[in-house]
Amino acid sequence: MTPAARIAAAIGLLDAWLAGAPVERLLTTWGRQNRYAGAKDRAAIRDLVFDALRCRRSLAALGGAETGRGLMLGLLRAAGTDPGTLFTGAGHAPPPLTQAELAPAPADLPEEVACDCPAALAPVLRGSLGADFVPVMQALRQRAPVFLRANLRLSTRDEAAAALAAEGIGTQPHRLSPSALEVTANARRIQQSRAWLEGLVELQDAASQAVADMMPVPEGGRVLDFCAGGGGKTLALAGRVAARFLAHDAAPERMRDLPARAGRAGVAVTLLGPGDLAGTEPFDLVLCDVPCTGSGAWRRSPEAKWRTGPDDLARLVGIQAGILDRASALVAPGGALGYATCSLIEAENGAQIAAFLARHPGWACVTERRLTPLDGGDGFFAAILRRN
């Protein structure tokens, strides 16, 4: 496919997304329906779509319309490319520019538009981030780095890096975690590499690894990942300490890949469904990596940036509070309750912990940590609670 044909495909996908269709479903369906498009074409179109989603407000302003065509015009103008060189109407290229589209793009954009902050959550993001509001929102406009977690059960970080390098995958250590490697070359080869297939590495954001590093896991203890999902935090904890690991999720289908991942990593994880917690022995650590707005990871999942509003935030805050209340009852005497979000919003973070402590005066917050994309990884918050 020519660059112009890729842009035309991205325009159609973006129009369908703006009409309400989920972006991943659109990309999967497009790939199945257009078998002529090779892997490089599909990857390039995906990149165009996701770049447009990360910068939706500013690109619409630069392109003159909040449409697929407008977003692609804005993307080209932001990159310093004359859209007229690709919008030619020749072959599979988009139709030529109209007279209105030839008008100069605005020279200056309002601050929230320029940094692509979603209007619905702008007040809470400003209040939560303070002086970091603009630099953090600017960081969320960029593609996220690719990080790997070295499985320290099976190798050192340096050994994992050497194994990857032998297959042409470049990495460098990252300061956020002693297990973190930032991928610098050939990221698309990772899941076909021997290092991946043999369990030496897993894909995991560096800040997510730093959160797992905080959690107090006693040697030989009982650990419950209460909101396990795909099990990334479970495997990160298991990579550090020999203990008994159990994973639970209110939607067990989210854990369907965990047994295979755990097997590859050389660890044992017991899966628990919603009805399996009654009567279980208490745990030395219960980790609650709760559902949240995901605002700290919007550069990875930009769709959520535009489809999350105040009502969603209020609903999620209620869910988080309920999870904390239930999970606290599963902690053994002397044990710890871990809380984590990939959110930048204070209502989901420090304010949530303060509300829990107000409801449960027998508990205290031992430590907490806030990370933003300015620290190098995604935005995360974590706290460790213990009974007084």
PyMOL commands that set and color helices and strands:
alter all, ss='L'
color gray80, all
select helices_A, chain A and resi 3-18+23-33+39-54+56-63+68-78+83-85+100-102+111-114+119-139+157-165+187-192+194-197+206-214+232-238+252-255+258-265+295-297+302-307+310-328+346-348+350-359+373-375
alter helices_A, ss='H'
color red, helices_A
select strands_A, chain A and resi 147-150+170-173+180-185+201-203+222-225+244-248+269-272+283-289+331-341+363-371+380-387
alter strands_A, ss='S'
color yellow, strands_A
deselect
rebuild
show_as cartoon
